[in-house]
Each structure stands twice: as C-alpha cells, then as structure tokens.
Amino acid sequence: MRNAYGALARFPRAALFAAALVAVVSATFTGRSARADVSFEGQTVRMVIGLKAGGGTDLQARLVGPFLAKYLPGSPKMVFVNMPGADGVLALNYGALQTKPDGLTLIAGSASNLNPSVLKAEQTKYDAKTLGYVGGVAPAGTFLVIRKDAMARLNDRSKPPVVVADVDGFRSGVVMAAWGALYNNWNLRWVFGYPGTNDMVMAVQRGEADLTGTASLAQINNLAKTGLVEPLVQMGIYADGKVTRRKALADVPLITEVLEGKMDEEGREAFRNWLPGNQVGKWFTLPPGAPADVLAAYRAAFDKVGADAEFVRLAQQQIDPDFSMTSGADLAEIARTMANASPTSQAFMDHIYERIAAMRSGSSAAK
C-alpha cells in the first residue's frame, strides 16, 4: 500500500491532471453514447389508457401517442389499449405491478389519479413518487358548467338541489362544486357512475343532471350554443406563480375569488394542497424503475411534441385553444407535493369527499 502511494506521489502533477481529464471526458462521452444508443426501432410501445374510449383522457392519449412515437429514437409503432376501471387507478396499478420498466409500456392518467385521497386509498397500489413521469397536457383550467334553469336553485335550499354529474366523487374539477357547497352554501346533490367527461356533459344536455366540470371549451361549445348552459366558476390558468382567468372565460370568476375571505386556516391549507393537482390535466408515465436513459429519451421526445406545429394545431382544435404542456420534471414535483400532503390537509380533504358522498345519499352530514 505504501509502495503504491509512493508511486502516486512521484507521478508528475501534470500527468495526474491529464489522466483525470481523460477519465472525465471518457465518462462523459460514454454517458452520451449510452443515451444515443437508446432506440425503439422495430419495437411496439403500448399506451395503456385508464379510461374508456371516447373520453378526454383517451382523446389526448391518442393525439399525443403518434407524435411521441415520431420523436422517440427509432420511431417505434404506438398501439393503444383502453383499460378502464376505478377512474384510471386500474391501469396505473397494472403499470406499476405487472409491466416491465423497459420503455415499451406507457400509461395515460388524469389529474384525479394524483389526488392525495386516491393515492392513499387501499385500492391504489402505485406509488406516485416512483413513477417515471414523461409529461402532461393541461387544458387551460377546468370550469363548472350549469344549466341556466337550475341557477335559481343553487343558493336556495328550499328548492330541489342542483344535480351534479360525476364519475366517483374524486374528479378534481367537479370537486370545485364541493368547495362551493362548503363555503358558499351551494344546494347540491351528487350522482355518481358516469364513465367519463363526455358522459357527464351529455347528462347535463339531456337534463338528467344540472352541473358538471370540464376543461374543454370545444366539448361544450355546441351545448352552449343551445342556450341551455353557462359557465359558473373556473379553476383558471397557473403561470408565473399565480392563477389568472382564461381569456375565453374572462367574465367567469375564479374559484379562489369565490372562496376569498370565507375559508378558515385548515381550509386554506387543504385548498393550497389540492389546487396544484388540478393544473395537471392528462399525463403520461413509464412504470417505476424505468432506466434513466430511457426516461430521458421519452422526456426529450415529449418536449419535441410540444414544439411540433402540427401537434399544436390539432391540440388547439381538439383539447383547448389555451392548452399547455407540463414537463416530466414539473409533473414529478407536483406528484410529490400531492403524495406528501400533510395529515391535517388530508383529513380536511377526506371531509370534503365525505360531504360529497353525503350529498349523494341525502344525509344530514351534507348540511
């Protein structure tokens, strides 16, 4: 050992520096080569979609998929598999527990799949902190739409409640209505069981429900033309550390404005933890354990999708004129925030969901 140390001590400093420099350059070059070697040429990537065909998650997944395949190294074939169940939880459980993290399976999820209550539910087997987030596409803020003939009942508990169409009581946008019920005394009753947003909007059109949530202006434009509905309140657009109204909904108040000055400290804390998850929209992830170079290749490809002029044109038509892209790194940070919600904040949100369930059953707990 002393002989080796002595030999090293006698080695000229310039030579040591040169050797170290060669090692660093070699490692850097090797790392770049490894990333360059990631290729999906001749392979097929399965995009597993957690909701049924025809809904918002399905539409966006099938829009993003071909462009993502275009920019992935080797331009693989992209196929789509719908695996509806538990509002997307089934597909994410499948991805986390039953697929190889080899980059050949991608799961499409939605904002509700990062809801803290959903993340802590017994049926949820995926760990949001370990997923390989590729990126997300966020319409410019969810809004509640209400039938005009139901507006008079919204604040009058002597009249039949306004019926809210929902999937399961955890839909992030629709939960805005529960905040309104808690702090604005909105007169509501929930109906669960709708498979997706399209079905909820159609329920309002048919008159079997009065109110629901959506993020897509295109989805309700035709309905709005009938004069049956109007926007009630909106989530808004989050940018540069603040939330602002959507340009197309400039006259519609933000949920933060509607609740301003009415929440107690516990409510404000819970609201601050709840709000970021609603800026996510639809998102895409690799199973946990995906190699770093594979995840890097997916994220680089996703960034290129967002800069593709044809994708932007189609997304403005099919998603929202003001849609935005969420990077994989930002998505991972939002997921960590949601997964690490404080027990106090979580308990408050559990109370919100209990109120929703009570407003479904007509229990006095909703009052």
Salt bridges, closest charged atoms under 4 A:
ASP58 OD1 - ARG62 NE 2.76
ASP87 OD1 - ARG171 NH2 3.27
ASP127 OD1 - LYS129 NZ 3.58
ASP149 OD2 - ARG147 NH2 3.20
ASP156 OD2 - LYS159 NZ 3.87
ASP199 OD1 - LYS52 NZ 3.18
GLU208 OE1 - ARG206 NE 3.13
ASP210 OD2 - ARG153 NH2 2.76
GLU257 OE1 - ARG245 NH2 2.89
GLU265 OE1 - ARG268 NH2 2.89
GLU265 OE2 - ARG272 NH2 3.54
ASP308 OD2 - LYS70 NZ 3.08
GLU310 OE2 - ARG313 NH2 2.58
ASP320 OD2 - ARG246 NH2 2.11
GLU333 OE1 - ARG336 NH2 2.73
